Amino acid sequence: MPLFLHLAEEEQKFIIDFVKEGGSLKKMLMKLKLSYPSVRNILDAIIEKLSLLERKEK
């Protein structure tokens, strides 16, 4: 099963929106109406979760 599918629905949506915005945190700030630290924390948490899932699969 692809790692992406192990993420919660809202995490998957964040990743899809992030990619659609060209990987721009600035655009995500405006889209989500959140501060830079908040958006960065969301992204960092998703990255950490994917890293842990990847290690489990090995």
N, C-alpha and C positions, 0 to 999 in steps of 0.2 A: 504494500500500500504506500503511495507517495506520501512523503512527510507532510506536505501541505494539507492533506486531508485529516491529519491528526490535530490540526489547529481548530480552535473554537470558531464558530461561524463569524463572529465579529472580528477575530484575528484574520481570517481569510479575506473578509471584506476590506480590512485595512490594507492588506498586501495588494489586493487587486486595485484599490483606489490609488495606492502609492505608485504602482507601476504605471497606471493610466496617467498619473500626474508627472510622469517622467522621472520618478525617483526624487522628486523635489520636496524636501521637508517644508520649505517656505509655502508651496502650494497647498500642502496638507494642513499647515497651520490655518490658512484661510478657509479651507474646506471644512475643517472640523471645529473652527473657532476656538482653538486651544492655544496655549503658550508653547513656545519652542521646547522647554523642558518636558512638558507633558507629552507632546508628540514623540520626542526623542525617547522618553521612557517607554512608551508603547512599542516603538520599533525595537528598542533594546531587549524588551521582555520577549518579543516574538523571536528575535534572533537567538536569544538564550534557549528558549523552548525548542526551537528547531535544532540547535546544537546538541541538546540533551537527547532528543529523539533520534538524531543521527547516530550518536554514540551507542544508544540502546540497540539499534538495528545491526551494528557491527558485531 
